[in-house]
């Protein structure tokens, strides 16, 4: 699946990786994107990938550029959002 990717490094301490990921996804909610499937019926607009290092997190955010129905590779629907955010919009939310 083709997608536009954005990469960031932020200073952040965490002890529980899943809680840390939840916090990042929560910060990005104003973008109006669904970035994680909570069940196989969800429709997602992209994903967040993180490398948790002490005080230095590498974050990749991908936004799908095409819509793709469920198939052998994924159970959820991947949907291109009506508006793709800019690097600047995402960066402001991550501060």
N, C-alpha and C positions, 0 to 999 in steps of 0.2 A: 504494500500500500504506500503510495506516495504521500508525503507530508512535508509541511514546512517546519523546520526545527529551529529552536531557539536554545542557546546554551548560556548558562549563568554559573557563577561561583559566588556563594554567599557565606558569610561567617555565621555559623550556627553551632550550638552545642546540642547534642541529643544523646539520650541513653536508650530510648526505644525507637527503633527504626519505623515501625508502623505508625506510631503517634507523630513522629516527625513528618512523614509523608502526608498524613491527614492534615497537619497544620499548613503545609505548603499548598495542598489542594484547596483548603478553606480560603487562604489568601487570594487564590486565583478565581474564586466564585464570581466576582463582579464582571468577569469576562463573558459570563453566560455560556461557558463550555462545560460539557461533561467529559472529564478527563480520566475517569476510572469506572469500569463496569462493576457494579455490585452484584449483578446476577446476569445470566445468559440472555435475558430479554432486554437488557439495557441497550440504548443507542448512545454510542460515544463519539465525541468529536476529535479525540486525540488521546495522548497519554503523557504521564510524567515519569521520568526515570531519574533516580538519584544515586549518587555515590556518597555515602555518609563517612566523612573523615573528620577527625576532631577539629572543630572550629573552622572547617573549610569544606562545604558541601558543593559538589558539582551537580547541577540540575539541568536536565534536558527536557524540554517541553516540545512535543510534536503535535501539530494540528493537521488533520487529514485534508487533503486537497481534492479527494474524490469520495463518492459514496459507494460503499460495497456491502452487499447483503451477507448474511452468515454463510459460511462455507466450511470446508475441511480444515482451514487454517485458523478460523476464529468463529465462536458461537454468537457473538454479538454483532449488531449492525454498526458499521463504521460510517459515519456521516460527515460530509463536509459542512462546516458551519456556514451560516449566511454571511458572517463577517469574520475575517481572520485578524487576530490582534497583531499589533506591531511589537517589536522588541522593546521599545520604550514603554508601552502600556504594561507589558508584563513586568518589566524591571521595576517600575514604580510600585506595583503591588507586592513584590517580593521584599521590599525594604522594610 
